[in-house]
């Protein structure tokens, strides 16, 4: 069964949440590590425009950039409210408009850099690049490793030939579900470079980003399930690889690229060294230390039968997703990409999810959803045991 990265992004993962440990010492409104972190100032302060900036990646970019002494403007529709670093937005110039039909707030303004987080079609990239090319020095386009779809091999890197148009023989539905996102990002990258110029364009391709303020709920299953302990379903074979990256590492990497005017295209992929799914589970579970019995279900057919094609960071490595967790991060590391310890990512995400920053109604709706993995886990493990 073919599954696409874009489909996971659009629909969210139907994975679950168990109740957290009551009175956990991990719980706080802001993580102590974030609150006390000292960020050295940049040599030259920059004026940075972020297209988007209020959802997931943006607030972390803003926090790191402002810590370095840069000034920030955001351009949004004014509808999304940040769920982390809210106080910083008092110091952010917040421009309102719409990339579809209202770029008025961007006209006749100058910035050193624009970071494009919110591009959802090629026309948006064309419009903003055309409008800003005479008034902005660098354009950083936030792309995705989804440009490599279908993931047929190991070690996919920044020099690979990408799918630029709808392949022959697939339906419109297959295009929408499986190819649309990667094709859109590929062509948006290309148009940005054509309009803004190769020498002034940076492209960053993150893999699955995880961490505080993640609205996709893709990673939350493990944040809830591991503290609960007991019999824990772990999907995949023992050698199955996983890839993911802390959103703060992507934000930091991007700011350093623009500070150093490091032009080019870079994968933002973690962890630094190869990691299997069992290794990920054990390291993430160590944050909580609950009594747990990990039950590895290594039969892909069984997993698909029970609707478990993915539990981020694990993606079933078959068909078009064979190499989705085998993407090269060599160039990114060479250019300064660094990695937050998994324990900190897990702890800080847990803290954010149970803070006042996350709406209680959203938590309850997620946890009470009968389709998420944790709410189906007992029945699946029973079926696995009966299967013998």
Secondary structure, DSSP 8 states (H G I E B T S, - for coil): ----HHHHHHH----------TT-TT--SS-HHHHH------SS--EEEEEB-SSSHHHHHHHHHHHTT-EEEEEE-S----SS-GGGGGGSEEEE-BTTTB-GGGTT--EEEEEE----SHHHHHHHHHHHTTTEEEEEEE--GGGG-S--SS-B-TTS----S--TT--HHHIIIIIHHHHHHHHHHHHHHHHH-GGGEEEEEE-SEESTT--S-SSHHHHHHHHH-EEEEEES-TT-B---EEHHHHHHHHHHHHHTT--EEEEE---SS--BHHHHHHHHHTTT---EEEEEE--HHHHHHTT-SEETTEE--SGGGTTTT-B--HHHHHTT-----HHHHHHHHHHHHTSTTS-HHHHHHHHT-TTSHHHHHHHHHHHHHHH-
